[in-house]
Amino acid sequence: MKDVLIGTWAWGPGMNGTRMVFGNKQDPQALKESFEEAVKLGFLNWDTAAVYGMGSCEKFLGGLIAGHDEIFISTKFMPSKKYKKGALVKSFEESMSRLGRTYADLFWIHVPNALEQNLSEAVPLMKDGRIKSLGVSNVSLAHIKLAQEILAKEGLKLGAVQNHFSIIRNDQQPIIDYCNENGIKYYAYMVLEQGALAGHYSYDNPFPAFSFRSFLFPRKNFKKIEALLACMRDVASKYSIDPSQVPILWVIAKGANPIVGITKPSHAKKLAAAIDVELTPEEVDMITKEAAATGIRQQGSWEPQ
């Protein structure tokens, strides 16, 4: 199976969690069933973060993964703008406590604030095996090369990069190519643009008002992507898959590993039904051109320009 991380940004109820960001309230039982269905279908790699629901997401996921030693866990430390000595280690230990683990398979520096100092602080955790692989997120190519240089001095390697990349945020190819050429895994987040590209929402059925995603992707933008969504429906029909999976397959075709958020068992089933489909170069080009015609370039306020 392709390397997919199952994302849980929409799972935590606290600050920066499901209601604030996504505008709705999740059903814990539905999330539990989603986890079980995904694992049953072979999706064993899970992504979370300390700031998703301010710890509530990690705690909930930790309860689900108890007894599942086969589950691969990816989580993140959010550094402040000014370096705070010991903050990374403290965040790591708190995350592990909530997740019920003693080590992280993949641990991220969520944004490149005080990157050099925070990388140096992570080194002892890497050397003693508590961090199996280290990643950097929301970074430029210059940040990546700096991270490689710092870790190489310690005999260590950068394991992964995680940036925003989607059909309507298509400016990452040089970084993706660099990562693939240098043995660094590139993970793409917001591949469905928080649901805007999934086909469920539209101009007449926009994102919930006052949610973070409604500000990031306002109602008027759904008019702009109608032709793109129609194009994706045509591609999906050819392969008898759900249209929501086409943006995921496009990201894979571009050489990236997708992070796919799920909140219902049906989401896991749709992903499993489509994950082995390979889009043709012609289909990738067609979708890319339709996306460019929308004139939209999505970017979060937390991202580097």
Phi and psi restraints in degrees (value plus and minus 20) as a CYANA .aco file:
   2 LYS   PHI     -82.7   -42.7
   2 LYS   PSI     137.2   177.2
   3 ASP   PHI     -97.3   -57.3
   3 ASP   PSI      80.8   120.8
   4 VAL   PHI    -142.1  -102.1
   4 VAL   PSI     114.1   154.1
   5 LEU   PHI    -119.0   -79.0
   5 LEU   PSI     113.2   153.2
   6 ILE   PHI    -108.9   -68.9
   6 ILE   PSI      99.4   139.4
   7 GLY   PHI    -109.1   -69.1
   7 GLY   PSI     126.5   166.5
   8 THR   PHI    -147.6  -107.6
   8 THR   PSI       5.0    45.0
   9 TRP   PHI     -75.9   -35.9
   9 TRP   PSI     -55.7   -15.7
  10 ALA   PHI    -105.9   -65.9
  10 ALA   PSI      -8.4    31.6
  11 TRP   PHI    -116.0   -76.0
  11 TRP   PSI     -48.9    -8.9
  12 GLY   PHI    -106.6   -66.6
  12 GLY   PSI     115.8   155.8
  13 PRO   PHI    -105.4   -65.4
  13 PRO   PSI     -28.8    11.2
  14 GLY   PHI    -104.3   -64.3
  14 GLY   PSI    -181.5  -141.5
  15 MET   PHI     -75.5   -35.5
  15 MET   PSI     119.9   159.9
  16 ASN   PHI      42.2    82.2
  16 ASN   PSI       5.8    45.8
  17 GLY   PHI    -129.7   -89.7
  17 GLY   PSI    -177.2  -137.2
  18 THR   PHI     -82.3   -42.3
  18 THR   PSI     -65.4   -25.4
  19 ARG   PHI     -91.2   -51.2
  19 ARG   PSI     -64.7   -24.7
  20 MET   PHI     -86.0   -46.0
  20 MET   PSI     -66.2   -26.2
  21 VAL   PHI    -104.7   -64.7
  21 VAL   PSI     -65.1   -25.1
  22 PHE   PHI    -122.7   -82.7
  22 PHE   PSI     -34.4     5.6
  23 GLY   PHI      60.5   100.5
  23 GLY   PSI      -2.8    37.2
  24 ASN   PHI    -165.6  -125.6
  24 ASN   PSI     150.5   190.5
  25 LYS   PHI    -130.6   -90.6
  25 LYS   PSI     108.7   148.7
  26 GLN   PHI    -107.2   -67.2
  26 GLN   PSI     129.9   169.9
  27 ASP   PHI    -112.6   -72.6
  27 ASP   PSI      94.7   134.7
  28 PRO   PHI     -74.6   -34.6
  28 PRO   PSI     -55.5   -15.5
  29 GLN   PHI     -87.4   -47.4
  29 GLN   PSI     -59.9   -19.9
  30 ALA   PHI     -85.1   -45.1
  30 ALA   PSI     -57.5   -17.5
  31 LEU   PHI     -86.9   -46.9
  31 LEU   PSI     -60.1   -20.1
  32 LYS   PHI     -81.4   -41.4
  32 LYS   PSI     -64.1   -24.1
  33 GLU   PHI     -87.4   -47.4
  33 GLU   PSI     -53.9   -13.9
  34 SER   PHI     -84.5   -44.5
  34 SER   PSI     -64.2   -24.2
  35 PHE   PHI     -80.1   -40.1
  35 PHE   PSI     -68.8   -28.8
  36 GLU   PHI     -82.4   -42.4
  36 GLU   PSI     -61.3   -21.3
  37 GLU   PHI     -86.4   -46.4
  37 GLU   PSI     -64.0   -24.0
  38 ALA   PHI     -82.0   -42.0
  38 ALA   PSI     -65.1   -25.1
  39 VAL   PHI     -83.5   -43.5
  39 VAL   PSI     -62.0   -22.0
  40 LYS   PHI     -79.1   -39.1
  40 LYS   PSI     -54.9   -14.9
  41 LEU   PHI    -104.7   -64.7
  41 LEU   PSI     -20.1    19.9
  42 GLY   PHI      79.9   119.9
  42 GLY   PSI     -12.5    27.5
  43 PHE   PHI    -109.8   -69.8
  43 PHE   PSI      77.5   117.5
  44 LEU   PHI    -126.0   -86.0
  44 LEU   PSI     -24.5    15.5
  45 ASN   PHI    -122.3   -82.3
  45 ASN   PSI      98.8   138.8
  46 TRP   PHI    -143.6  -103.6
  46 TRP   PSI     118.7   158.7
  47 ASP   PHI    -138.8   -98.8
  47 ASP   PSI     114.6   154.6
  48 THR   PHI    -166.5  -126.5
  48 THR   PSI    -188.4  -148.4
  49 ALA   PHI    -184.0  -144.0
  49 ALA   PSI     133.8   173.8
  50 ALA   PHI     -81.6   -41.6
  50 ALA   PSI     -51.8   -11.8
  51 VAL   PHI    -107.8   -67.8
  51 VAL   PSI     -24.7    15.3
  52 TYR   PHI     -94.2   -54.2
  52 TYR   PSI      85.3   125.3
  53 GLY   PHI      47.4    87.4
  53 GLY   PSI      -1.3    38.7
  54 MET   PHI      28.3    68.3
  54 MET   PSI      34.6    74.6
  55 GLY   PHI      76.9   116.9
  55 GLY   PSI     -40.8    -0.8
  56 SER   PHI     -87.3   -47.3
  56 SER   PSI     -52.4   -12.4
  57 CYS   PHI     -88.1   -48.1
  57 CYS   PSI     -66.6   -26.6
  58 GLU   PHI     -79.5   -39.5
  58 GLU   PSI     -62.8   -22.8
  59 LYS   PHI     -84.0   -44.0
  59 LYS   PSI     -62.8   -22.8
  60 PHE   PHI     -85.5   -45.5
  60 PHE   PSI     -66.0   -26.0
  61 LEU   PHI     -83.4   -43.4
  61 LEU   PSI     -57.3   -17.3
  62 GLY   PHI     -78.9   -38.9
  62 GLY   PSI     -57.6   -17.6
  63 GLY   PHI     -86.6   -46.6
  63 GLY   PSI     -53.3   -13.3
  64 LEU   PHI     -95.2   -55.2
  64 LEU   PSI     -55.3   -15.3
  65 ILE   PHI    -106.8   -66.8
  65 ILE   PSI     -24.3    15.7
  66 ALA   PHI     -76.1   -36.1
  66 ALA   PSI     105.7   145.7
  67 GLY   PHI      66.3   106.3
  67 GLY   PSI     -24.5    15.5
  68 HIS   PHI    -124.7   -84.7
  68 HIS   PSI      57.7    97.7
  69 ASP   PHI     -87.1   -47.1
  69 ASP   PSI     -36.5     3.5
  70 GLU   PHI     -99.8   -59.8
  70 GLU   PSI     -30.2     9.8
  71 ILE   PHI     -94.9   -54.9
  71 ILE   PSI     110.0   150.0
  72 PHE   PHI    -110.4   -70.4
  72 PHE   PSI     105.5   145.5
  73 ILE   PHI    -134.4   -94.4
  73 ILE   PSI     108.9   148.9
  74 SER   PHI    -138.2   -98.2
  74 SER   PSI     105.5   145.5
  75 THR   PHI    -163.1  -123.1
  75 THR   PSI     154.5   194.5
  76 LYS   PHI    -157.8  -117.8
  76 LYS   PSI     131.5   171.5
  77 PHE   PHI    -128.2   -88.2
  77 PHE   PSI     108.4   148.4
  78 MET   PHI    -119.2   -79.2
  78 MET   PSI      84.6   124.6
  79 PRO   PHI     -99.3   -59.3
  79 PRO   PSI     129.6   169.6
  80 SER   PHI     -96.9   -56.9
  80 SER   PSI     147.7   187.7
  81 LYS   PHI     -82.1   -42.1
  81 LYS   PSI     -57.6   -17.6
  82 LYS   PHI    -121.2   -81.2
  82 LYS   PSI     113.3   153.3
  83 TYR   PHI     -78.1   -38.1
  83 TYR   PSI     113.1   153.1
  84 LYS   PHI    -140.8  -100.8
  84 LYS   PSI      92.8   132.8
  85 LYS   PHI     -78.4   -38.4
  85 LYS   PSI     110.6   150.6
  86 GLY   PHI      67.0   107.0
  86 GLY   PSI     -27.2    12.8
  87 ALA   PHI     -87.0   -47.0
  87 ALA   PSI     -59.1   -19.1
  88 LEU   PHI     -84.9   -44.9
  88 LEU   PSI     -66.5   -26.5
  89 VAL   PHI     -82.6   -42.6
  89 VAL   PSI     -62.2   -22.2
  90 LYS   PHI     -82.0   -42.0
  90 LYS   PSI     -65.2   -25.2
  91 SER   PHI     -83.0   -43.0
  91 SER   PSI     -62.5   -22.5
  92 PHE   PHI     -78.7   -38.7
  92 PHE   PSI     -69.0   -29.0
  93 GLU   PHI     -84.3   -44.3
  93 GLU   PSI     -58.7   -18.7
  94 GLU   PHI     -87.0   -47.0
  94 GLU   PSI     -59.4   -19.4
  95 SER   PHI     -83.5   -43.5
  95 SER   PSI     -64.3   -24.3
  96 MET   PHI     -83.7   -43.7
  96 MET   PSI     -56.8   -16.8
  97 SER   PHI     -83.3   -43.3
  97 SER   PSI     -64.3   -24.3
  98 ARG   PHI     -87.9   -47.9
  98 ARG   PSI     -55.6   -15.6
  99 LEU   PHI    -103.9   -63.9
  99 LEU   PSI     -32.9     7.1
 100 GLY   PHI      52.4    92.4
 100 GLY   PSI      10.9    50.9
 101 ARG   PHI    -143.2  -103.2
 101 ARG   PSI     138.9   178.9
 102 THR   PHI    -122.0   -82.0
 102 THR   PSI     -31.4     8.6
 103 TYR   PHI    -166.3  -126.3
 103 TYR   PSI     139.1   179.1
 104 ALA   PHI    -128.5   -88.5
 104 ALA   PSI     111.7   151.7
 105 ASP   PHI     -85.3   -45.3
 105 ASP   PSI     -58.1   -18.1
 106 LEU   PHI    -164.2  -124.2
 106 LEU   PSI     103.0   143.0
 107 PHE   PHI    -143.3  -103.3
 107 PHE   PSI     111.6   151.6
 108 TRP   PHI    -131.7   -91.7
 108 TRP   PSI     126.2   166.2
 109 ILE   PHI    -112.1   -72.1
 109 ILE   PSI      90.7   130.7
 110 HIS   PHI     -85.0   -45.0
 110 HIS   PSI     -58.0   -18.0
 111 VAL   PHI    -157.9  -117.9
 111 VAL   PSI     136.3   176.3
 112 PRO   PHI    -103.9   -63.9
 112 PRO   PSI      16.2    56.2
 113 ASN   PHI     -90.5   -50.5
 113 ASN   PSI     115.5   155.5
 114 ALA   PHI      23.6    63.6
 114 ALA   PSI      28.2    68.2
 115 LEU   PHI     -80.2   -40.2
 115 LEU   PSI     -64.6   -24.6
 116 GLU   PHI     -82.0   -42.0
 116 GLU   PSI     -65.9   -25.9
 117 GLN   PHI     -86.3   -46.3
 117 GLN   PSI     -61.1   -21.1
 118 ASN   PHI     -90.4   -50.4
 118 ASN   PSI     -54.9   -14.9
 119 LEU   PHI     -82.7   -42.7
 119 LEU   PSI     -62.7   -22.7
 120 SER   PHI     -82.8   -42.8
 120 SER   PSI     -56.2   -16.2
 121 GLU   PHI     -89.9   -49.9
 121 GLU   PSI     -47.3    -7.3
 122 ALA   PHI     -98.0   -58.0
 122 ALA   PSI     -40.1    -0.1
 123 VAL   PHI     -75.4   -35.4
 123 VAL   PSI     -69.0   -29.0
 124 PRO   PHI     -80.5   -40.5
 124 PRO   PSI     -54.4   -14.4
 125 LEU   PHI     -88.0   -48.0
 125 LEU   PSI     -52.1   -12.1
 126 MET   PHI     -92.2   -52.2
 126 MET   PSI     -61.2   -21.2
 127 LYS   PHI     -90.4   -50.4
 127 LYS   PSI     -49.5    -9.5
 128 ASP   PHI    -114.4   -74.4
 128 ASP   PSI     -14.3    25.7
 129 GLY   PHI      67.4   107.4
 129 GLY   PSI     -18.2    21.8
 130 ARG   PHI     -94.9   -54.9
 130 ARG   PSI     -47.8    -7.8
 131 ILE   PHI    -131.1   -91.1
 131 ILE   PSI      90.2   130.2
 132 LYS   PHI     -94.0   -54.0
 132 LYS   PSI     -56.4   -16.4
 133 SER   PHI    -168.1  -128.1
 133 SER   PSI     120.5   160.5
 134 LEU   PHI    -131.6   -91.6
 134 LEU   PSI     117.8   157.8
 135 GLY   PHI    -147.9  -107.9
 135 GLY   PSI     141.0   181.0
 136 VAL   PHI    -143.3  -103.3
 136 VAL   PSI     124.2   164.2
 137 SER   PHI    -147.8  -107.8
 137 SER   PSI     132.2   172.2
 138 ASN   PHI      37.5    77.5
 138 ASN   PSI      30.5    70.5
 139 VAL   PHI    -141.5  -101.5
 139 VAL   PSI     138.0   178.0
 140 SER   PHI    -112.1   -72.1
 140 SER   PSI     153.2   193.2
 141 LEU   PHI     -83.6   -43.6
 141 LEU   PSI     -55.1   -15.1
 142 ALA   PHI     -84.1   -44.1
 142 ALA   PSI     -60.3   -20.3
 143 HIS   PHI     -81.3   -41.3
 143 HIS   PSI     -62.2   -22.2
 144 ILE   PHI     -82.4   -42.4
 144 ILE   PSI     -65.9   -25.9
 145 LYS   PHI     -85.7   -45.7
 145 LYS   PSI     -56.0   -16.0
 146 LEU   PHI     -83.5   -43.5
 146 LEU   PSI     -64.6   -24.6
 147 ALA   PHI     -81.4   -41.4
 147 ALA   PSI     -62.9   -22.9
 148 GLN   PHI     -79.8   -39.8
 148 GLN   PSI     -63.3   -23.3
 149 GLU   PHI     -83.7   -43.7
 149 GLU   PSI     -65.9   -25.9
 150 ILE   PHI     -84.3   -44.3
 150 ILE   PSI     -65.3   -25.3
 151 LEU   PHI     -90.3   -50.3
 151 LEU   PSI     -54.8   -14.8
 152 ALA   PHI     -82.4   -42.4
 152 ALA   PSI     -53.4   -13.4
 153 LYS   PHI     -83.4   -43.4
 153 LYS   PSI     -42.7    -2.7
 154 GLU   PHI    -121.1   -81.1
 154 GLU   PSI     -12.0    28.0
 155 GLY   PHI      54.4    94.4
 155 GLY   PSI       3.3    43.3
 156 LEU   PHI    -138.1   -98.1
 156 LEU   PSI     145.2   185.2
 157 LYS   PHI    -144.5  -104.5
 157 LYS   PSI     127.8   167.8
 158 LEU   PHI     -94.2   -54.2
 158 LEU   PSI     108.8   148.8
 159 GLY   PHI    -110.3   -70.3
 159 GLY   PSI     -55.1   -15.1
 160 ALA   PHI    -178.8  -138.8
 160 ALA   PSI     139.1   179.1
 161 VAL   PHI    -147.8  -107.8
 161 VAL   PSI     119.2   159.2
 162 GLN   PHI    -150.6  -110.6
 162 GLN   PSI      93.4   133.4
 163 ASN   PHI    -150.9  -110.9
 163 ASN   PSI     145.0   185.0
 164 HIS   PHI     -93.7   -53.7
 164 HIS   PSI     101.6   141.6
 165 PHE   PHI    -171.2  -131.2
 165 PHE   PSI     106.5   146.5
 166 SER   PHI    -176.9  -136.9
 166 SER   PSI     159.5   199.5
 167 ILE   PHI     -76.5   -36.5
 167 ILE   PSI     -54.9   -14.9
 168 ILE   PHI    -128.6   -88.6
 168 ILE   PSI       1.1    41.1
 169 ARG   PHI    -160.2  -120.2
 169 ARG   PSI      43.7    83.7
 170 ASN   PHI    -121.7   -81.7
 170 ASN   PSI      49.8    89.8
 171 ASP   PHI    -156.1  -116.1
 171 ASP   PSI       4.7    44.7
 172 GLN   PHI    -128.4   -88.4
 172 GLN   PSI     -18.5    21.5
 173 GLN   PHI     -77.4   -37.4
 173 GLN   PSI     -61.2   -21.2
 174 PRO   PHI     -80.1   -40.1
 174 PRO   PSI     -58.0   -18.0
 175 ILE   PHI     -91.3   -51.3
 175 ILE   PSI     -61.9   -21.9
 176 ILE   PHI     -79.6   -39.6
 176 ILE   PSI     -66.4   -26.4
 177 ASP   PHI     -82.7   -42.7
 177 ASP   PSI     -62.5   -22.5
 178 TYR   PHI     -81.1   -41.1
 178 TYR   PSI     -64.5   -24.5
 179 CYS   PHI     -81.7   -41.7
 179 CYS   PSI     -66.9   -26.9
 180 ASN   PHI     -84.3   -44.3
 180 ASN   PSI     -52.5   -12.5
 181 GLU   PHI     -95.0   -55.0
 181 GLU   PSI     -40.0     0.0
 182 ASN   PHI    -135.9   -95.9
 182 ASN   PSI      -1.7    38.3
 183 GLY   PHI      48.1    88.1
 183 GLY   PSI       7.9    47.9
 184 ILE   PHI    -129.2   -89.2
 184 ILE   PSI     109.0   149.0
 185 LYS   PHI     -95.6   -55.6
 185 LYS   PSI     112.0   152.0
 186 TYR   PHI    -126.0   -86.0
 186 TYR   PSI      99.1   139.1
 187 TYR   PHI    -127.9   -87.9
 187 TYR   PSI     111.7   151.7
 188 ALA   PHI    -121.6   -81.6
 188 ALA   PSI     106.0   146.0
 189 TYR   PHI    -126.6   -86.6
 189 TYR   PSI     143.6   183.6
 190 MET   PHI      36.7    76.7
 190 MET   PSI      20.8    60.8
 191 VAL   PHI     -86.5   -46.5
 191 VAL   PSI     -45.2    -5.2
 192 LEU   PHI    -123.1   -83.1
 192 LEU   PSI     -11.4    28.6
 193 GLU   PHI      30.1    70.1
 193 GLU   PSI      31.8    71.8
 194 GLN   PHI      36.0    76.0
 194 GLN   PSI       7.9    47.9
 195 GLY   PHI      87.1   127.1
 195 GLY   PSI     -31.2     8.8
 196 ALA   PHI     -81.7   -41.7
 196 ALA   PSI     -51.7   -11.7
 197 LEU   PHI    -118.2   -78.2
 197 LEU   PSI     -12.9    27.1
 198 ALA   PHI    -103.2   -63.2
 198 ALA   PSI     -36.5     3.5
 199 GLY   PHI      74.0   114.0
 199 GLY   PSI     -28.1    11.9
 200 HIS   PHI    -102.2   -62.2
 200 HIS   PSI     -57.8   -17.8
 201 TYR   PHI    -113.2   -73.2
 201 TYR   PSI     138.2   178.2
 202 SER   PHI    -178.7  -138.7
 202 SER   PSI    -197.4  -157.4
 203 TYR   PHI     -80.9   -40.9
 203 TYR   PSI     -57.5   -17.5
 204 ASP   PHI    -103.8   -63.8
 204 ASP   PSI     -33.3     6.7
 205 ASN   PHI    -156.4  -116.4
 205 ASN   PSI      50.0    90.0
 206 PRO   PHI     -97.7   -57.7
 206 PRO   PSI     159.6   199.6
 207 PHE   PHI     -82.6   -42.6
 207 PHE   PSI     133.6   173.6
 208 PRO   PHI     -74.1   -34.1
 208 PRO   PSI     114.5   154.5
 209 ALA   PHI     -79.7   -39.7
 209 ALA   PSI     125.5   165.5
 210 PHE   PHI      48.4    88.4
 210 PHE   PSI     -13.9    26.1
 211 SER   PHI    -101.5   -61.5
 211 SER   PSI     137.5   177.5
 212 PHE   PHI     -78.6   -38.6
 212 PHE   PSI     -60.6   -20.6
 213 ARG   PHI     -90.2   -50.2
 213 ARG   PSI     -44.2    -4.2
 214 SER   PHI     -90.9   -50.9
 214 SER   PSI     -49.0    -9.0
 215 PHE   PHI     -98.0   -58.0
 215 PHE   PSI     -56.7   -16.7
 216 LEU   PHI     -91.3   -51.3
 216 LEU   PSI     -54.6   -14.6
 217 PHE   PHI    -153.1  -113.1
 217 PHE   PSI      64.7   104.7
 218 PRO   PHI     -87.8   -47.8
 218 PRO   PSI     144.5   184.5
 219 ARG   PHI     -74.1   -34.1
 219 ARG   PSI     -60.4   -20.4
 220 LYS   PHI     -78.9   -38.9
 220 LYS   PSI     -48.1    -8.1
 221 ASN   PHI     -88.6   -48.6
 221 ASN   PSI     -43.8    -3.8
 222 PHE   PHI     -85.5   -45.5
 222 PHE   PSI     -49.4    -9.4
 223 LYS   PHI     -85.1   -45.1
 223 LYS   PSI     -58.6   -18.6
 224 LYS   PHI     -89.5   -49.5
 224 LYS   PSI     -43.1    -3.1
 225 ILE   PHI    -124.2   -84.2
 225 ILE   PSI     -10.5    29.5
 226 GLU   PHI     -79.7   -39.7
 226 GLU   PSI     -63.7   -23.7
 227 ALA   PHI     -86.8   -46.8
 227 ALA   PSI     -57.1   -17.1
 228 LEU   PHI     -83.9   -43.9
 228 LEU   PSI     -64.7   -24.7
 229 LEU   PHI     -83.5   -43.5
 229 LEU   PSI     -57.9   -17.9
 230 ALA   PHI     -84.0   -44.0
 230 ALA   PSI     -61.0   -21.0
 231 CYS   PHI     -80.8   -40.8
 231 CYS   PSI     -63.4   -23.4
 232 MET   PHI     -87.1   -47.1
 232 MET   PSI     -55.5   -15.5
 233 ARG   PHI     -83.1   -43.1
 233 ARG   PSI     -59.1   -19.1
 234 ASP   PHI     -83.9   -43.9
 234 ASP   PSI     -63.2   -23.2
 235 VAL   PHI     -85.1   -45.1
 235 VAL   PSI     -63.2   -23.2
 236 ALA   PHI     -81.7   -41.7
 236 ALA   PSI     -59.3   -19.3
 237 SER   PHI     -81.4   -41.4
 237 SER   PSI     -57.7   -17.7
 238 LYS   PHI     -79.8   -39.8
 238 LYS   PSI     -57.3   -17.3
 239 TYR   PHI    -121.7   -81.7
 239 TYR   PSI     -17.5    22.5
 240 SER   PHI      36.3    76.3
 240 SER   PSI      25.5    65.5
 241 ILE   PHI    -142.8  -102.8
 241 ILE   PSI     147.5   187.5
 242 ASP   PHI     -94.2   -54.2
 242 ASP   PSI     119.2   159.2
 243 PRO   PHI     -77.2   -37.2
 243 PRO   PSI     -46.4    -6.4
 244 SER   PHI     -83.1   -43.1
 244 SER   PSI     -36.8     3.2
 245 GLN   PHI    -109.3   -69.3
 245 GLN   PSI     -34.6     5.4
 246 VAL   PHI     -83.2   -43.2
 246 VAL   PSI     -64.1   -24.1
 247 PRO   PHI     -80.9   -40.9
 247 PRO   PSI     -51.0   -11.0
 248 ILE   PHI     -88.5   -48.5
 248 ILE   PSI     -64.5   -24.5
 249 LEU   PHI     -87.2   -47.2
 249 LEU   PSI     -54.0   -14.0
 250 TRP   PHI     -82.8   -42.8
 250 TRP   PSI     -64.3   -24.3
 251 VAL   PHI     -81.3   -41.3
 251 VAL   PSI     -63.2   -23.2
 252 ILE   PHI     -82.4   -42.4
 252 ILE   PSI     -61.7   -21.7
 253 ALA   PHI     -83.5   -43.5
 253 ALA   PSI     -44.8    -4.8
 254 LYS   PHI    -104.9   -64.9
 254 LYS   PSI     -19.8    20.2
 255 GLY   PHI      76.2   116.2
 255 GLY   PSI      -9.4    30.6
 256 ALA   PHI    -127.1   -87.1
 256 ALA   PSI     140.4   180.4
 257 ASN   PHI    -122.1   -82.1
 257 ASN   PSI     102.4   142.4
 258 PRO   PHI    -102.0   -62.0
 258 PRO   PSI     127.8   167.8
 259 ILE   PHI    -124.5   -84.5
 259 ILE   PSI      98.6   138.6
 260 VAL   PHI    -136.0   -96.0
 260 VAL   PSI      96.5   136.5
 261 GLY   PHI     -98.7   -58.7
 261 GLY   PSI     116.6   156.6
 262 ILE   PHI    -151.7  -111.7
 262 ILE   PSI     124.5   164.5
 263 THR   PHI    -153.5  -113.5
 263 THR   PSI     -21.1    18.9
 264 LYS   PHI    -158.3  -118.3
 264 LYS   PSI     130.3   170.3
 265 PRO   PHI     -76.6   -36.6
 265 PRO   PSI     -53.9   -13.9
 266 SER   PHI     -82.8   -42.8
 266 SER   PSI     -50.4   -10.4
 267 HIS   PHI     -83.9   -43.9
 267 HIS   PSI     -61.0   -21.0
 268 ALA   PHI     -85.6   -45.6
 268 ALA   PSI     -60.6   -20.6
 269 LYS   PHI     -84.9   -44.9
 269 LYS   PSI     -61.5   -21.5
 270 LYS   PHI     -84.1   -44.1
 270 LYS   PSI     -59.5   -19.5
 271 LEU   PHI     -85.4   -45.4
 271 LEU   PSI     -64.4   -24.4
 272 ALA   PHI     -83.2   -43.2
 272 ALA   PSI     -55.8   -15.8
 273 ALA   PHI     -91.2   -51.2
 273 ALA   PSI     -41.0    -1.0
 274 ALA   PHI    -132.1   -92.1
 274 ALA   PSI     -36.5     3.5
 275 ILE   PHI     -82.4   -42.4
 275 ILE   PSI     -45.6    -5.6
 276 ASP   PHI    -112.5   -72.5
 276 ASP   PSI     -19.7    20.3
 277 VAL   PHI     -92.7   -52.7
 277 VAL   PSI     120.2   160.2
 278 GLU   PHI    -139.4   -99.4
 278 GLU   PSI      99.3   139.3
 279 LEU   PHI     -90.4   -50.4
 279 LEU   PSI     126.5   166.5
 280 THR   PHI     -97.2   -57.2
 280 THR   PSI     137.3   177.3
 281 PRO   PHI     -75.6   -35.6
 281 PRO   PSI     -55.6   -15.6
 282 GLU   PHI     -85.8   -45.8
 282 GLU   PSI     -60.1   -20.1
 283 GLU   PHI     -87.3   -47.3
 283 GLU   PSI     -60.8   -20.8
 284 VAL   PHI     -81.0   -41.0
 284 VAL   PSI     -65.0   -25.0
 285 ASP   PHI     -84.4   -44.4
 285 ASP   PSI     -61.0   -21.0
 286 MET   PHI     -82.6   -42.6
 286 MET   PSI     -65.4   -25.4
 287 ILE   PHI     -85.0   -45.0
 287 ILE   PSI     -60.9   -20.9
 288 THR   PHI     -81.7   -41.7
 288 THR   PSI     -62.8   -22.8
 289 LYS   PHI     -86.4   -46.4
 289 LYS   PSI     -60.6   -20.6
 290 GLU   PHI     -83.6   -43.6
 290 GLU   PSI     -58.2   -18.2
 291 ALA   PHI     -86.4   -46.4
 291 ALA   PSI     -62.6   -22.6
 292 ALA   PHI     -82.2   -42.2
 292 ALA   PSI     -53.9   -13.9
 293 ALA   PHI     -88.8   -48.8
 293 ALA   PSI     -37.6     2.4
 294 THR   PHI     -91.3   -51.3
 294 THR   PSI     -45.0    -5.0
 295 GLY   PHI      54.4    94.4
 295 GLY   PSI      -9.0    31.0
 296 ILE   PHI    -119.5   -79.5
 296 ILE   PSI     115.2   155.2
 297 ARG   PHI    -150.2  -110.2
 297 ARG   PSI      86.4   126.4
 298 GLN   PHI     -97.1   -57.1
 298 GLN   PSI     118.0   158.0
 299 GLN   PHI    -174.0  -134.0
 299 GLN   PSI     113.7   153.7
 300 GLY   PHI    -102.9   -62.9
 300 GLY   PSI     135.2   175.2
 301 SER   PHI     -84.4   -44.4
 301 SER   PSI     -41.2    -1.2
 302 TRP   PHI    -106.3   -66.3
 302 TRP   PSI     -27.9    12.1
 303 GLU   PHI    -108.5   -68.5
 303 GLU   PSI     130.2   170.2
 304 PRO   PHI     -86.0   -46.0
 304 PRO   PSI     130.5   170.5
